[in-house]
Amino acid sequence: MLLALRNSALTEEFDYNFIKYALHEYKNPRVKINDLLKKGAIVRVKKGLYVFGPELAREPYSKETLANLIYGPSYISLEYALSFYGLIPERVEGVTSVTNKRNKFFGTPIGIFSYRYINPSLYSYGITLYEIDNRHSILIGTKEKALIDMLYFSDKMTDVSQIEAYLFEDLRFDKEGLAEFNMKRVKKLAKLYGHNAHLFQNLLEDMK
């Protein structure tokens, strides 16, 4: 049964409807699901969302995919996205996302997932569908969006030198990566986001 369940799954991440269907020959699939959970064959990330346990896992699950599924609408952004793109040196364990719903925090058996609320008028522009592999495509902010989200949630800064200190001293941001930012995207985001984003635009223009 376990092998049949494993072979029918295309990814390491799956939902309740999938496992219920995979176990449809059982009189009470819910009892069997609880049994698999107790044995650690599957792990409940949150209600209705699972990954395979070590016994059945064939490859690492995608935390990014799970972040999109745990709470939505949302997209990956902020520290995790900057680390994902290789723009800051620190490895960020908890997946940080932005949502147009309420702030949320999920401590799960596989890690922490946090969601920051942003006004819906700022939400949509700059989200991209990023293909991790042929089975996983995730919603994530562009490099420009992820950084400007960071600036948006930071204290208001007074001049370009503060933005510079924040980027290169606090975040230890990759200067070469910053030079590759798309100026058109930055200008569009600055119009939407306001003060700190405008200061960042000025810094970027000075660097180019």
Phi and psi in degrees as GROMACS dihedral restraints (atoms count N, CA, C in turn):
[ dihedral_restraints ]
;  ai    aj    ak    al  type     phi  dphi    fc
    3     4     5     6     1   -62.6    20    10
    4     5     6     7     1   -40.3    20    10
    6     7     8     9     1   -65.1    20    10
    7     8     9    10     1   -41.5    20    10
    9    10    11    12     1   -63.2    20    10
   10    11    12    13     1   -40.4    20    10
   12    13    14    15     1   -63.2    20    10
   13    14    15    16     1   -46.2    20    10
   15    16    17    18     1   -62.7    20    10
   16    17    18    19     1   -44.3    20    10
   18    19    20    21     1   -69.0    20    10
   19    20    21    22     1   -24.2    20    10
   21    22    23    24     1   -83.2    20    10
   22    23    24    25     1   -12.1    20    10
   24    25    26    27     1   -91.3    20    10
   25    26    27    28     1   128.9    20    10
   27    28    29    30     1   -83.0    20    10
   28    29    30    31     1   -23.0    20    10
   30    31    32    33     1  -134.5    20    10
   31    32    33    34     1   170.1    20    10
   33    34    35    36     1   -75.4    20    10
   34    35    36    37     1   -17.9    20    10
   36    37    38    39     1  -103.5    20    10
   37    38    39    40     1   136.6    20    10
   39    40    41    42     1  -154.9    20    10
   40    41    42    43     1   162.0    20    10
   42    43    44    45     1  -109.4    20    10
   43    44    45    46     1   178.2    20    10
   45    46    47    48     1   -63.0    20    10
   46    47    48    49     1   -38.5    20    10
   48    49    50    51     1   -61.9    20    10
   49    50    51    52     1   -38.3    20    10
   51    52    53    54     1   -63.9    20    10
   52    53    54    55     1   -51.0    20    10
   54    55    56    57     1   -69.8    20    10
   55    56    57    58     1   -32.6    20    10
   57    58    59    60     1   -63.8    20    10
   58    59    60    61     1   -41.7    20    10
   60    61    62    63     1   -67.4    20    10
   61    62    63    64     1   -41.7    20    10
   63    64    65    66     1   -62.3    20    10
   64    65    66    67     1   -26.9    20    10
   66    67    68    69     1  -106.4    20    10
   67    68    69    70     1    21.6    20    10
   69    70    71    72     1   -63.9    20    10
   70    71    72    73     1   -18.4    20    10
   72    73    74    75     1   -75.7    20    10
   73    74    75    76     1   -16.4    20    10
   75    76    77    78     1   -77.7    20    10
   76    77    78    79     1   144.4    20    10
   78    79    80    81     1   -59.9    20    10
   79    80    81    82     1   -41.5    20    10
   81    82    83    84     1  -131.7    20    10
   82    83    84    85     1    86.3    20    10
   84    85    86    87     1   -55.4    20    10
   85    86    87    88     1   -32.8    20    10
   87    88    89    90     1   -62.9    20    10
   88    89    90    91     1   -39.0    20    10
   90    91    92    93     1   -63.2    20    10
   91    92    93    94     1   -42.2    20    10
   93    94    95    96     1   -66.4    20    10
   94    95    96    97     1   -38.0    20    10
   96    97    98    99     1   -61.2    20    10
   97    98    99   100     1   -44.8    20    10
   99   100   101   102     1   -61.5    20    10
  100   101   102   103     1   -37.2    20    10
  102   103   104   105     1   -64.2    20    10
  103   104   105   106     1   -43.2    20    10
  105   106   107   108     1   -65.3    20    10
  106   107   108   109     1   -35.2    20    10
  108   109   110   111     1   -66.2    20    10
  109   110   111   112     1   -43.9    20    10
  111   112   113   114     1   -62.8    20    10
  112   113   114   115     1   -36.6    20    10
  114   115   116   117     1   -80.6    20    10
  115   116   117   118     1   -10.8    20    10
  117   118   119   120     1    80.5    20    10
  118   119   120   121     1    11.5    20    10
  120   121   122   123     1   -68.8    20    10
  121   122   123   124     1   -33.4    20    10
  123   124   125   126     1  -129.7    20    10
  124   125   126   127     1   156.9    20    10
  126   127   128   129     1  -124.7    20    10
  127   128   129   130     1   128.8    20    10
  129   130   131   132     1   -83.9    20    10
  130   131   132   133     1   116.6    20    10
  132   133   134   135     1   -77.5    20    10
  133   134   135   136     1   -46.7    20    10
  135   136   137   138     1  -155.2    20    10
  136   137   138   139     1   176.0    20    10
  138   139   140   141     1   -55.7    20    10
  139   140   141   142     1   122.3    20    10
  141   142   143   144     1    85.4    20    10
  142   143   144   145     1     3.7    20    10
  144   145   146   147     1  -136.1    20    10
  145   146   147   148     1   129.2    20    10
  147   148   149   150     1  -136.7    20    10
  148   149   150   151     1   163.5    20    10
  150   151   152   153     1  -133.9    20    10
  151   152   153   154     1   162.3    20    10
  153   154   155   156     1   -74.9    20    10
  154   155   156   157     1   144.5    20    10
  156   157   158   159     1   -76.3    20    10
  157   158   159   160     1   176.2    20    10
  159   160   161   162     1   -55.4    20    10
  160   161   162   163     1   -33.5    20    10
  162   163   164   165     1   -63.7    20    10
  163   164   165   166     1   -34.3    20    10
  165   166   167   168     1  -108.5    20    10
  166   167   168   169     1   -14.0    20    10
  168   169   170   171     1   -64.0    20    10
  169   170   171   172     1   137.0    20    10
  171   172   173   174     1  -108.0    20    10
  172   173   174   175     1   -19.7    20    10
  174   175   176   177     1  -159.2    20    10
  175   176   177   178     1   166.2    20    10
  177   178   179   180     1   -62.1    20    10
  178   179   180   181     1   141.5    20    10
  180   181   182   183     1   -73.7    20    10
  181   182   183   184     1   162.4    20    10
  183   184   185   186     1   -96.0    20    10
  184   185   186   187     1   107.7    20    10
  186   187   188   189     1   -62.2    20    10
  187   188   189   190     1   -34.4    20    10
  189   190   191   192     1   -65.7    20    10
  190   191   192   193     1   -43.6    20    10
  192   193   194   195     1   -60.6    20    10
  193   194   195   196     1   -45.2    20    10
  195   196   197   198     1   -62.8    20    10
  196   197   198   199     1   -38.3    20    10
  198   199   200   201     1   -59.5    20    10
  199   200   201   202     1   -41.1    20    10
  201   202   203   204     1   -63.9    20    10
  202   203   204   205     1   -34.3    20    10
  204   205   206   207     1   -85.4    20    10
  205   206   207   208     1   -31.1    20    10
  207   208   209   210     1   -63.5    20    10
  208   209   210   211     1   -41.7    20    10
  210   211   212   213     1  -151.4    20    10
  211   212   213   214     1   127.6    20    10
  213   214   215   216     1  -151.6    20    10
  214   215   216   217     1   167.8    20    10
  216   217   218   219     1   -69.7    20    10
  217   218   219   220     1   142.4    20    10
  219   220   221   222     1  -157.8    20    10
  220   221   222   223     1   161.4    20    10
  222   223   224   225     1  -140.1    20    10
  223   224   225   226     1   148.9    20    10
  225   226   227   228     1   -71.2    20    10
  226   227   228   229     1   136.6    20    10
  228   229   230   231     1  -159.4    20    10
  229   230   231   232     1  -166.1    20    10
  231   232   233   234     1    58.7    20    10
  232   233   234   235     1  -143.1    20    10
  234   235   236   237     1   -58.2    20    10
  235   236   237   238     1   -42.5    20    10
  237   238   239   240     1   -64.7    20    10
  238   239   240   241     1   -42.7    20    10
  240   241   242   243     1   -64.5    20    10
  241   242   243   244     1   -41.2    20    10
  243   244   245   246     1   -63.3    20    10
  244   245   246   247     1   -39.2    20    10
  246   247   248   249     1   -68.2    20    10
  247   248   249   250     1   -41.0    20    10
  249   250   251   252     1   -57.4    20    10
  250   251   252   253     1   -39.5    20    10
  252   253   254   255     1   -82.5    20    10
  253   254   255   256     1    -4.3    20    10
  255   256   257   258     1    76.3    20    10
  256   257   258   259     1    25.2    20    10
  258   259   260   261     1   -92.5    20    10
  259   260   261   262     1   -19.2    20    10
  261   262   263   264     1  -127.0    20    10
  262   263   264   265     1   149.4    20    10
  264   265   266   267     1   -76.0    20    10
  265   266   267   268     1   -28.6    20    10
  267   268   269   270     1   -70.6    20    10
  268   269   270   271     1   138.3    20    10
  270   271   272   273     1   -81.7    20    10
  271   272   273   274     1   127.0    20    10
  273   274   275   276     1  -103.1    20    10
  274   275   276   277     1   117.5    20    10
  276   277   278   279     1   -79.6    20    10
  277   278   279   280     1   -50.0    20    10
  279   280   281   282     1   -73.8    20    10
  280   281   282   283     1   135.5    20    10
  282   283   284   285     1   -84.3    20    10
  283   284   285   286     1   122.5    20    10
  285   286   287   288     1  -103.2    20    10
  286   287   288   289     1   131.5    20    10
  288   289   290   291     1  -133.2    20    10
  289   290   291   292     1   166.1    20    10
  291   292   293   294     1  -120.1    20    10
  292   293   294   295     1   142.2    20    10
  294   295   296   297     1  -136.4    20    10
  295   296   297   298     1   159.4    20    10
  297   298   299   300     1  -100.3    20    10
  298   299   300   301     1    15.9    20    10
  300   301   302   303     1  -109.9    20    10
  301   302   303   304     1  -162.9    20    10
  303   304   305   306     1   -69.9    20    10
  304   305   306   307     1   156.2    20    10
  306   307   308   309     1   -55.3    20    10
  307   308   309   310     1   140.8    20    10
  309   310   311   312     1  -144.6    20    10
  310   311   312   313     1   151.4    20    10
  312   313   314   315     1  -137.8    20    10
  313   314   315   316     1   129.4    20    10
  315   316   317   318     1  -125.3    20    10
  316   317   318   319     1   115.4    20    10
  318   319   320   321     1   -94.6    20    10
  319   320   321   322     1   113.2    20    10
  321   322   323   324     1  -118.7    20    10
  322   323   324   325     1   168.6    20    10
  324   325   326   327     1   -61.3    20    10
  325   326   327   328     1   -17.9    20    10
  327   328   329   330     1  -110.6    20    10
  328   329   330   331     1     5.2    20    10
  330   331   332   333     1   139.0    20    10
  331   332   333   334     1  -177.8    20    10
  333   334   335   336     1  -101.1    20    10
  334   335   336   337     1   138.1    20    10
  336   337   338   339     1  -130.1    20    10
  337   338   339   340     1   120.7    20    10
  339   340   341   342     1  -122.3    20    10
  340   341   342   343     1   149.6    20    10
  342   343   344   345     1  -134.3    20    10
  343   344   345   346     1   124.8    20    10
  345   346   347   348     1  -103.6    20    10
  346   347   348   349     1   135.6    20    10
  348   349   350   351     1   -76.2    20    10
  349   350   351   352     1   137.4    20    10
  351   352   353   354     1  -133.0    20    10
  352   353   354   355     1   148.4    20    10
  354   355   356   357     1   -56.5    20    10
  355   356   357   358     1   135.8    20    10
  357   358   359   360     1   -53.7    20    10
  358   359   360   361     1   -27.6    20    10
  360   361   362   363     1   -67.7    20    10
  361   362   363   364     1   -19.8    20    10
  363   364   365   366     1  -102.1    20    10
  364   365   366   367     1    -9.0    20    10
  366   367   368   369     1   -70.3    20    10
  367   368   369   370     1   -50.5    20    10
  369   370   371   372     1   -74.8    20    10
  370   371   372   373     1   -38.3    20    10
  372   373   374   375     1   -71.4    20    10
  373   374   375   376     1   132.2    20    10
  375   376   377   378     1    95.3    20    10
  376   377   378   379     1    10.2    20    10
  378   379   380   381     1   -92.6    20    10
  379   380   381   382     1   136.4    20    10
  381   382   383   384     1  -127.2    20    10
  382   383   384   385     1   151.8    20    10
  384   385   386   387     1   -93.5    20    10
  385   386   387   388     1   109.5    20    10
  387   388   389   390     1  -104.1    20    10
  388   389   390   391     1   126.0    20    10
  390   391   392   393     1   -90.3    20    10
  391   392   393   394     1   110.3    20    10
  393   394   395   396     1   -74.8    20    10
  394   395   396   397     1   -46.8    20    10
  396   397   398   399     1  -154.6    20    10
  397   398   399   400     1  -171.1    20    10
  399   400   401   402     1   -74.5    20    10
  400   401   402   403     1    -1.0    20    10
  402   403   404   405     1  -120.5    20    10
  403   404   405   406     1    -5.8    20    10
  405   406   407   408     1  -132.5    20    10
  406   407   408   409     1   117.6    20    10
  408   409   410   411     1  -122.6    20    10
  409   410   411   412     1   131.8    20    10
  411   412   413   414     1  -122.1    20    10
  412   413   414   415     1   153.8    20    10
  414   415   416   417     1   -90.2    20    10
  415   416   417   418     1   120.3    20    10
  417   418   419   420     1  -143.6    20    10
  418   419   420   421     1   147.3    20    10
  420   421   422   423     1   -67.8    20    10
  421   422   423   424     1   146.9    20    10
  423   424   425   426     1   -60.6    20    10
  424   425   426   427     1   168.3    20    10
  426   427   428   429     1   -54.5    20    10
  427   428   429   430     1   -44.1    20    10
  429   430   431   432     1   -64.6    20    10
  430   431   432   433     1   -43.4    20    10
  432   433   434   435     1   -64.6    20    10
  433   434   435   436     1   -44.0    20    10
  435   436   437   438     1   -60.6    20    10
  436   437   438   439     1   -42.4    20    10
  438   439   440   441     1   -71.0    20    10
  439   440   441   442     1   -42.7    20    10
  441   442   443   444     1   -69.2    20    10
  442   443   444   445     1   -29.9    20    10
  444   445   446   447     1   -60.1    20    10
  445   446   447   448     1   -43.5    20    10
  447   448   449   450     1   -58.9    20    10
  448   449   450   451     1   -45.0    20    10
  450   451   452   453     1   -66.0    20    10
  451   452   453   454     1   -35.7    20    10
  453   454   455   456     1   -62.5    20    10
  454   455   456   457     1   -40.1    20    10
  456   457   458   459     1   -87.3    20    10
  457   458   459   460     1     1.0    20    10
  459   460   461   462     1   -89.4    20    10
  460   461   462   463     1   166.9    20    10
  462   463   464   465     1   -62.4    20    10
  463   464   465   466     1   152.4    20    10
  465   466   467   468     1   -64.3    20    10
  466   467   468   469     1   130.4    20    10
  468   469   470   471     1  -103.3    20    10
  469   470   471   472     1   155.5    20    10
  471   472   473   474     1   -98.5    20    10
  472   473   474   475     1   -26.3    20    10
  474   475   476   477     1  -154.5    20    10
  475   476   477   478     1   174.9    20    10
  477   478   479   480     1   -62.1    20    10
  478   479   480   481     1   -33.6    20    10
  480   481   482   483     1   -62.8    20    10
  481   482   483   484     1   -33.4    20    10
  483   484   485   486     1   -69.3    20    10
  484   485   486   487     1   -40.1    20    10
  486   487   488   489     1   -61.4    20    10
  487   488   489   490     1   -43.3    20    10
  489   490   491   492     1   -62.0    20    10
  490   491   492   493     1   -44.9    20    10
  492   493   494   495     1   -64.2    20    10
  493   494   495   496     1   -41.0    20    10
  495   496   497   498     1   -61.6    20    10
  496   497   498   499     1   -44.8    20    10
  498   499   500   501     1   -69.4    20    10
  499   500   501   502     1   -50.6    20    10
  501   502   503   504     1   -94.7    20    10
  502   503   504   505     1   -18.8    20    10
  504   505   506   507     1  -102.5    20    10
  505   506   507   508     1   -49.3    20    10
  507   508   509   510     1   -75.0    20    10
  508   509   510   511     1   -52.3    20    10
  510   511   512   513     1   -87.1    20    10
  511   512   513   514     1   -17.6    20    10
  513   514   515   516     1    53.2    20    10
  514   515   516   517     1    50.8    20    10
  516   517   518   519     1   -68.5    20    10
  517   518   519   520     1   144.9    20    10
  519   520   521   522     1   -75.4    20    10
  520   521   522   523     1   113.2    20    10
  522   523   524   525     1   -65.0    20    10
  523   524   525   526     1   -37.4    20    10
  525   526   527   528     1   -65.1    20    10
  526   527   528   529     1   -39.0    20    10
  528   529   530   531     1   -65.2    20    10
  529   530   531   532     1   -37.4    20    10
  531   532   533   534     1   -65.3    20    10
  532   533   534   535     1   -35.2    20    10
  534   535   536   537     1   -64.5    20    10
  535   536   537   538     1   -19.6    20    10
  537   538   539   540     1   -91.2    20    10
  538   539   540   541     1     1.1    20    10
  540   541   542   543     1   -62.3    20    10
  541   542   543   544     1   145.7    20    10
  543   544   545   546     1   -81.9    20    10
  544   545   546   547     1   114.0    20    10
  546   547   548   549     1   -64.7    20    10
  547   548   549   550     1   -36.1    20    10
  549   550   551   552     1   -62.5    20    10
  550   551   552   553     1   -41.3    20    10
  552   553   554   555     1   -64.5    20    10
  553   554   555   556     1   -42.6    20    10
  555   556   557   558     1   -61.3    20    10
  556   557   558   559     1   -44.2    20    10
  558   559   560   561     1   -63.1    20    10
  559   560   561   562     1   -41.2    20    10
  561   562   563   564     1   -64.1    20    10
  562   563   564   565     1   -44.1    20    10
  564   565   566   567     1   -67.2    20    10
  565   566   567   568     1   -37.5    20    10
  567   568   569   570     1   -62.5    20    10
  568   569   570   571     1   -38.7    20    10
  570   571   572   573     1   -61.8    20    10
  571   572   573   574     1   -38.3    20    10
  573   574   575   576     1   -76.7    20    10
  574   575   576   577     1   -43.1    20    10
  576   577   578   579     1   -89.8    20    10
  577   578   579   580     1   -27.8    20    10
  579   580   581   582     1    94.1    20    10
  580   581   582   583     1  -143.9    20    10
  582   583   584   585     1   -50.1    20    10
  583   584   585   586     1   -65.9    20    10
  585   586   587   588     1   -59.1    20    10
  586   587   588   589     1   -37.2    20    10
  588   589   590   591     1   -66.2    20    10
  589   590   591   592     1   -35.7    20    10
  591   592   593   594     1   -65.8    20    10
  592   593   594   595     1   -40.0    20    10
  594   595   596   597     1   -64.0    20    10
  595   596   597   598     1   -40.3    20    10
  597   598   599   600     1   -63.7    20    10
  598   599   600   601     1   -40.1    20    10
  600   601   602   603     1   -59.2    20    10
  601   602   603   604     1   -43.2    20    10
  603   604   605   606     1   -62.0    20    10
  604   605   606   607     1   -41.8    20    10
  606   607   608   609     1   -61.9    20    10
  607   608   609   610     1   -45.2    20    10
  609   610   611   612     1   -64.2    20    10
  610   611   612   613     1   -39.6    20    10
  612   613   614   615     1   -64.4    20    10
  613   614   615   616     1   -37.2    20    10
  615   616   617   618     1   -66.3    20    10
  616   617   618   619     1   -32.0    20    10
  618   619   620   621     1   -78.4    20    10
  619   620   621   622     1   -25.8    20    10
